[in-house]
Amino acid sequence: MKHKLKGIIFDMDNTILRSKIDFSTMKKETYRFLVLREILPSDMDLSRHTTATVIEEAIRTNRMTDRLIQEVWDIPKKHEMWGMQGADLEPGTVEILNKLKGKYHITIVTNNSVRAAEIALRENNVMEYFDRIVGREMMDSLKPSPDGYLRILNEYKYSADEWVSVGDSWTDGKASINAGIKFIAYRSDIDKMQQMNVIPIAEITDLMELTNIMERIEEGLPFR
């Protein structure tokens, strides 16, 4: 069955930009901050968490003051600003954006702050390709929550079937699939995705593969 696609949602880190953010250190530093303040227990399984979900767990305890919430978010902000300095584009980014521009709405949903995202995209001269950037300030709950993807759906008023998303992490896939949006994995850890019950419709190692996949989706043809 033919189905006209209207838009595409990209993750940013390690999908559009080759991020230098040390996500592991960022998560551990955030967790250590919360353990030292006796907000979270010292035996959490961090392998099933991101920095965002660690912070959400802390907020759920109802022991976080406004000041503590601000202080804990300053940790990932610091790592993001460091990691975005001099970040290069993923191979093929400009080429695929040129192919997609004018045919689809091109958007980004990222757990990063909007400011950090915009600075990095402008430094790489690709900001003008994106119709919308949804960052963490604009979401009630971060990926793997579908909140950011649902915001895109609400703003554009198209159905979930009219969108695809692309990302490198299981959190991107979980958020996208829970919003009803087809998810394409880019250079991802497929074993980790399977562990987290995330099943992409396709797996790619080159962003230019997206053109063929999207065309085949629209024609109702198999693309694996």
SVG drawing of the C-alpha trace seen along z (x, -y; Angstrom):
<svg xmlns="http://www.w3.org/2000/svg" viewBox="-3 -29 40 38">
<polyline fill="none" stroke="black" stroke-width="0.4" points="0.0,0.0 1.4,-3.4 1.7,-5.9 3.0,-9.4 5.6,-10.4 5.5,-14.0 8.5,-14.2 11.6,-12.8 12.8,-13.2 16.5,-12.9 18.3,-12.4 21.3,-14.8 24.2,-13.2 26.0,-10.6 23.2,-10.8 23.6,-14.3 26.7,-15.4 29.6,-13.2 29.3,-14.0 32.3,-14.2 30.1,-14.1 31.3,-11.5 27.8,-10.2 29.2,-7.6 31.1,-10.1 28.2,-12.5 25.8,-9.8 28.2,-8.7 28.9,-12.2 25.2,-13.0 24.5,-9.8 27.3,-10.4 26.0,-13.9 22.6,-12.4 24.0,-9.6 26.2,-11.9 23.1,-13.9 21.3,-10.8 18.6,-11.3 19.3,-8.0 20.6,-4.6 24.2,-3.6 23.3,-0.3 21.2,-1.4 21.8,0.5 23.0,-2.3 23.2,-0.1 19.4,-0.5 19.5,-4.3 20.5,-7.4 21.5,-10.7 17.9,-11.9 16.3,-8.9 18.6,-9.0 17.5,-12.6 13.9,-11.6 14.3,-8.9 15.7,-11.5 12.8,-13.8 10.3,-11.0 11.6,-10.7 10.1,-14.1 13.3,-15.0 14.7,-17.3 14.4,-21.0 14.3,-23.5 17.9,-24.4 19.0,-20.7 17.2,-20.2 19.0,-23.2 22.3,-22.0 22.0,-18.5 21.0,-19.7 24.1,-21.9 26.1,-18.7 24.9,-17.5 24.8,-21.0 28.5,-21.3 29.3,-18.0 27.1,-19.0 28.9,-22.3 32.3,-20.6 31.2,-17.8 29.7,-20.1 32.8,-22.2 34.3,-21.4 31.9,-18.5 31.9,-17.5 29.0,-16.2 28.4,-12.6 29.5,-11.4 26.9,-12.2 24.9,-14.6 24.9,-17.5 24.2,-15.2 21.2,-13.6 19.8,-16.9 20.0,-18.3 18.1,-15.2 15.4,-15.5 15.0,-19.3 11.8,-20.5 10.4,-17.0 9.8,-16.4 9.7,-18.3 13.1,-17.8 13.2,-18.0 15.3,-17.1 14.4,-15.7 17.3,-15.7 17.8,-15.4 20.3,-18.2 19.4,-21.7 18.1,-23.7 21.0,-26.2 23.7,-23.6 22.0,-22.0 21.6,-25.3 25.2,-26.4 26.6,-23.1 24.3,-23.0 25.2,-26.7 28.9,-26.0 28.5,-23.2 26.3,-25.3 23.3,-23.0 20.9,-24.9 18.9,-26.1 17.9,-22.6 15.8,-22.0 12.2,-23.1 12.0,-22.4 14.3,-21.5 12.8,-20.1 15.2,-20.0 14.9,-19.0 13.4,-22.4 10.4,-21.7 9.6,-18.2 7.9,-17.1 9.9,-13.9 13.1,-13.0 13.9,-10.1 13.2,-7.2 9.9,-8.9 8.0,-9.6 7.1,-13.2 9.4,-15.0 8.1,-12.9 4.5,-13.5 5.2,-17.2 6.3,-17.1 3.1,-15.1 0.9,-17.6 2.6,-20.6 2.4,-19.3 -1.0,-17.5 0.1,-14.6 -0.4,-11.0 2.5,-9.0 2.4,-6.8 3.4,-9.8 6.7,-10.2 10.0,-8.2 12.7,-8.7 16.4,-8.0 18.7,-7.6 21.7,-5.7 20.5,-4.8 17.9,-2.5 16.4,-5.5 15.7,-7.1 14.0,-3.9 12.0,-3.4 10.7,-7.0 9.9,-6.8 8.2,-3.5 6.1,-4.4 4.9,-7.5 3.9,-5.2 6.6,-6.4 8.7,-4.0 12.3,-3.9 15.5,-3.5 18.6,-2.6 21.8,-4.3 25.2,-2.8 23.7,-1.5 24.3,1.2 21.7,3.7 22.4,6.0 21.6,3.3 18.4,2.4 17.3,6.0 18.0,6.1 15.8,3.0 13.0,4.5 13.6,2.0 13.1,3.3 13.9,0.9 12.3,1.3 15.7,1.0 19.4,0.7 21.7,-1.6 25.4,-2.5 25.3,-5.3 22.8,-8.2 22.3,-8.2 20.6,-4.8 17.6,-6.8 16.5,-8.0 16.0,-4.4 14.3,-3.3 11.9,-6.2 11.0,-5.8 10.3,-2.1 8.1,-2.9 6.1,-5.3 5.7,-2.7 4.7,0.0 7.7,2.1 9.9,4.2 13.2,2.5 15.1,5.0"/>
</svg>
